[in-house]
Amino acid sequence: MPLAASLFDYDLPPARVAQTPAARRDASRLLVVHRGSKRLEHRAFSDLPEYLAPGDILYRNNAAVLPARLSARRPTGGAVECFLLRPDGDDFTWRCLVKPGRKLPPGATFEHSSGELRGEIVTRGDDGSAAVRFTTKDGEPVTSAANRLGDVPLPPYISREDGAGRTATRDLDRERYQTVYAAREKQVAVAAPTAGLHFTPELLRQLETAGVRAANLTLHVGLGTFRPITAENVEAHDIHREAYEIPAATRRLIHNPAGGRRIAIGTTSVRTLEDYLSRGPAAADAPFAAEASIFIHPPRRFAGVDALITNFHQPRSTLLCLVSAFLAPGTTDGIAWLHEIYREAIAREYRFLSYGDAMLIL
């Protein structure tokens, strides 16, 4: 029977949407969900080590967020916002979202106020994106220019008004909308893998000392992660695609976990692991790269994940579908249970979405 998308709606009070991060990363709250007993515990994220054991494996997405939002001007003086998505053919041509699109046909140009970055629209895509050819000062890579001139691409539900304090907030977002284990050479994400934002270097060292293993993978988080389900039925939703890479060392752990629990940090890690295993690869001592097109929703079972650390997600989102499936694999029972858990979290004033609190599902 088809799953109605309305099953994944819920009422999220605006006051519950976190606009800034917690004072300290691991000071976020942690709602612990015990699937076997259906018991809930209300803890702090710093308590996480109490729930992990020697030999457990934390799979984490080490993608780094590029400051991809660039403000510019047209020759006429009109404002332009250019959002870098991904390279498109070479290092200086990028697929971008450009506003106002109707005033920027192929051949239109714009320039950053510093004069150090200029763009020209090459083509317009059917999906609303554009291919933009950039010219930079002294041939500087576009990513380097973005790191100096761009803003962090915060989700649309986080408001940053211009005015007093904007510089301080900009610096805060550059630090906190990034995991502490993000790899600079993996600056491929336009949204943070937010479940990882709660980890501190000290917490990671504590876990390592306790014998908890960490395994990196990289999923190129795209804007599709914020796209709500608009189809009437979940199965009809056209899921976004995201590239991923799994290094050889992580592949070895996936195929030989040696008895430890497989704990995914975030839905992006789940998507990577489940897409990879759905392809049926044999263990191999080599990196693996592919494009995830998997859509995880009830009543799916999971091949590579035993526990999940995740944030609280938007209504009618594909991420909510994934968490519902994980709560009760192989059934649709997790949908109603997720609504109960979220009602409890809202009543207890947990902070929701990217800068919000976390859940640990065991």
MIFI-923124 format. One line per 8 residues: their letters; for each residue y, z, x of C-alpha. Coordinates in steps of 0.1 Angstrom, whole numbers, plus 5000, padded with zeros to 4 digits. Last residue first. Example, Ala and Ser with C-alpha at 12.3 -4.5 7.8 and 13.67 -1.06 7.14 Angstrom:
// residues 2
sa> 4989 5071 5137; 4955 5078 5123
This chain:
// residues 362
lilmadgy> 5022 5198 5198; 5055 5184 5186; 5085 5196 5206; 5117 5191 5188; 5152 5188 5203; 5189 5196 5197; 5218 5173 5194; 5238 5150 5217
slfryera> 5219 5119 5205; 5211 5129 5169; 5213 5163 5152; 5225 5198 5159; 5203 5225 5143; 5221 5244 5116; 5192 5266 5103; 5194 5249 5069
iaeryieh> 5195 5215 5086; 5164 5223 5107; 5145 5236 5077; 5153 5205 5057; 5143 5184 5087; 5109 5201 5089; 5103 5197 5052; 5113 5160 5053
lwaigdtt> 5090 5155 5083; 5061 5170 5063; 5066 5145 5035; 5064 5116 5059; 5037 5131 5081; 5011 5128 5053; 5010 5090 5057; 4977 5091 5075
gpalfasv> 4961 5080 5108; 4983 5103 5129; 4999 5132 5111; 5031 5143 5129; 5030 5113 5151; 5034 5089 5122; 5064 5107 5109; 5079 5107 5144
lclltsrp> 5075 5069 5147; 5090 5063 5112; 5120 5085 5121; 5125 5063 5152; 5125 5032 5131; 5155 5046 5112; 5161 5053 5075; 5179 5085 5082
qhfntila> 5190 5091 5118; 5169 5110 5143; 5164 5146 5155; 5156 5147 5192; 5121 5142 5207; 5095 5158 5229; 5061 5146 5220; 5025 5157 5225
dvgafrrp> 4991 5140 5229; 5003 5104 5236; 4983 5074 5249; 4962 5059 5220; 4981 5070 5190; 4970 5065 5154; 4992 5046 5129; 4995 5056 5092
phifisae> 5025 5057 5094; 5050 5039 5116; 5051 5024 5151; 5066 4990 5154; 5054 4973 5186; 5075 4945 5201; 5076 4959 5236; 5083 4933 5263
aafpadaa> 5062 4933 5294; 5060 4945 5330; 5032 4961 5350; 5032 4974 5385; 5000 4972 5406; 4970 4994 5414; 4951 4983 5382; 4934 5001 5354
apgrslyd> 4924 4975 5328; 4949 4963 5302; 4941 4965 5265; 4974 4951 5252; 4977 4980 5227; 4978 5003 5257; 5011 4989 5270; 5027 4989 5235
eltrvstt> 5016 5025 5230; 5028 5037 5264; 5062 5019 5261; 5069 5029 5225; 5060 5065 5233; 5083 5066 5263; 5111 5052 5241; 5104 5078 5214
giairrgg> 5112 5106 5238; 5096 5126 5266; 5060 5117 5261; 5034 5144 5268; 4999 5133 5278; 4978 5165 5280; 4959 5170 5313; 4922 5162 5316
apnhilrr> 4924 5140 5347; 4950 5116 5332; 4930 5086 5346; 4941 5054 5328; 4977 5065 5322; 4978 5083 5355; 4969 5052 5374; 4995 5032 5354
taapieya> 5021 5057 5364; 5014 5052 5401; 5015 5014 5397; 5049 5014 5382; 5054 5007 5344; 5082 4983 5334; 5097 4977 5300; 5116 4951 5281
erhidhae> 5128 4959 5245; 5122 4939 5213; 5138 4948 5180; 5117 4953 5148; 5121 4929 5119; 5115 4953 5090; 5090 4939 5065; 5065 4967 5071
vneatipr> 5090 4993 5062; 5095 4980 5027; 5128 4973 5010; 5141 4958 5042; 5173 4972 5057; 5157 4996 5082; 5186 5009 5103; 5197 4994 5136
ftglgvhl> 5204 5021 5162; 5174 5014 5184; 5183 4977 5181; 5212 4984 5205; 5187 4982 5234; 5168 5007 5256; 5154 4989 5286; 5122 5009 5289
tlnaarvg> 5114 5022 5324; 5084 5044 5333; 5082 5075 5354; 5054 5100 5356; 5059 5138 5360; 5031 5163 5366; 5031 5199 5354; 5016 5222 5381
atelqrll> 5038 5252 5375; 5059 5244 5405; 5066 5210 5390; 5077 5226 5357; 5101 5250 5375; 5114 5221 5396; 5121 5201 5364; 5138 5231 5348
eptfhlga> 5161 5235 5379; 5170 5198 5379; 5180 5201 5343; 5163 5185 5312; 5179 5184 5278; 5191 5147 5282; 5155 5135 5283; 5152 5134 5245
tpaavavq> 5182 5111 5246; 5167 5080 5262; 5204 5069 5266; 5217 5038 5250; 5228 5005 5266; 5200 5008 5291; 5194 4987 5323; 5208 5007 5351
keraayvt> 5173 5010 5367; 5186 5009 5403; 5205 5041 5396; 5173 5058 5385; 5178 5083 5357; 5162 5117 5365; 5192 5139 5355; 5193 5120 5322
qyrerdld> 5226 5102 5313; 5250 5108 5284; 5259 5140 5301; 5277 5128 5332; 5295 5097 5320; 5301 5115 5287; 5319 5144 5304; 5341 5120 5324
rtatrgag> 5351 5102 5293; 5358 5135 5275; 5381 5146 5304; 5399 5112 5302; 5402 5114 5264; 5418 5149 5266; 5450 5139 5248; 5448 5106 5230
dersiypp> 5423 5080 5220; 5396 5091 5196; 5360 5095 5207; 5337 5097 5177; 5299 5099 5180; 5282 5082 5150; 5286 5048 5165; 5264 5056 5195
lpvdglrn> 5282 5061 5229; 5285 5030 5251; 5298 5048 5282; 5331 5033 5291; 5337 5006 5317; 5361 5001 5346; 5344 5015 5377; 5307 5013 5366
aastvpeg> 5314 4981 5348; 5327 4965 5381; 5296 4976 5399; 5274 4961 5371; 5293 4928 5372; 5286 4925 5409; 5318 4922 5430; 5327 4886 5438
dkttfrva> 5359 4895 5456; 5374 4907 5424; 5352 4896 5395; 5348 4864 5374; 5325 4868 5344; 5308 4841 5323; 5301 4854 5288; 5272 4844 5266
asgddgrt> 5279 4856 5231; 5262 4878 5206; 5265 4875 5168; 5228 4869 5163; 5233 4831 5159; 5246 4831 5195; 5280 4820 5207; 5284 4800 5240
viegrleg> 5304 4802 5272; 5330 4828 5264; 5351 4834 5295; 5355 4868 5311; 5379 4882 5337; 5374 4914 5357; 5397 4928 5385; 5430 4922 5367
ssheftag> 5433 4960 5361; 5440 4954 5325; 5407 4937 5320; 5409 4900 5312; 5400 4877 5283; 5391 4840 5279; 5383 4817 5251; 5362 4786 5261
pplkrgpk> 5336 4791 5234; 5352 4808 5204; 5369 4842 5206; 5390 4847 5175; 5361 4850 5151; 5343 4874 5175; 5370 4901 5175; 5352 4916 5193
vlcrwtfd> 5325 4906 5218; 5289 4916 5219; 5275 4904 5252; 5248 4883 5269; 5258 4882 5305; 5267 4854 5330; 5276 4867 5365; 5242 4878 5378
dgdprllf> 5224 4847 5365; 5205 4835 5334; 5217 4859 5308; 5222 4894 5323; 5219 4921 5296; 5239 4938 5268; 5275 4942 5280; 5299 4952 5253
cevaggtp> 5333 4934 5253; 5361 4948 5233; 5392 4925 5231; 5428 4934 5223; 5453 4906 5216; 5479 4900 5243; 5480 4862 5238; 5461 4857 5271
rraslrap> 5434 4879 5255; 5432 4915 5265; 5404 4938 5278; 5384 4969 5270; 5348 4971 5285; 5319 4990 5270; 5288 4988 5292; 5291 5020 5312
lvaannry> 5254 5013 5322; 5229 5039 5311; 5200 5046 5335; 5163 5040 5326; 5141 5067 5339; 5119 5069 5308; 5097 5100 5311; 5060 5106 5308
lidgpaly> 5054 5143 5313; 5018 5149 5324; 4999 5182 5318; 4978 5193 5348; 4990 5228 5348; 5001 5239 5313; 5031 5233 5290; 5042 5255 5261
epldsfar> 5059 5283 5280; 5076 5257 5303; 5097 5246 5273; 5116 5279 5269; 5147 5264 5285; 5149 5242 5254; 5156 5272 5233; 5133 5284 5205
helrksgr> 5127 5282 5168; 5089 5281 5161; 5072 5261 5133; 5036 5264 5122; 5017 5236 5106; 4985 5251 5121; 4972 5221 5139; 5005 5203 5141
hvvllrsa> 5023 5230 5159; 5060 5221 5157; 5084 5237 5182; 5121 5234 5173; 5140 5236 5205; 5177 5245 5207; 5199 5231 5234; 5207 5255 5263
drraaptq> 5187 5232 5286; 5216 5208 5290; 5243 5234 5294; 5274 5236 5272; 5256 5216 5246; 5266 5180 5243; 5295 5168 5222; 5298 5152 5187
avrappld> 5265 5166 5173; 5258 5154 5138; 5252 5185 5116; 5287 5186 5102; 5282 5151 5089; 5255 5164 5065; 5223 5144 5069; 5208 5137 5034
ydflsaal> 5174 5120 5039; 5160 5085 5038; 5126 5077 5053; 5108 5073 5020; 5135 5048 5010; 5119 5023 5033; 5090 5020 5009; 5057 5019 5026
pm> 5034 4991 5014; 5000 5000 5000
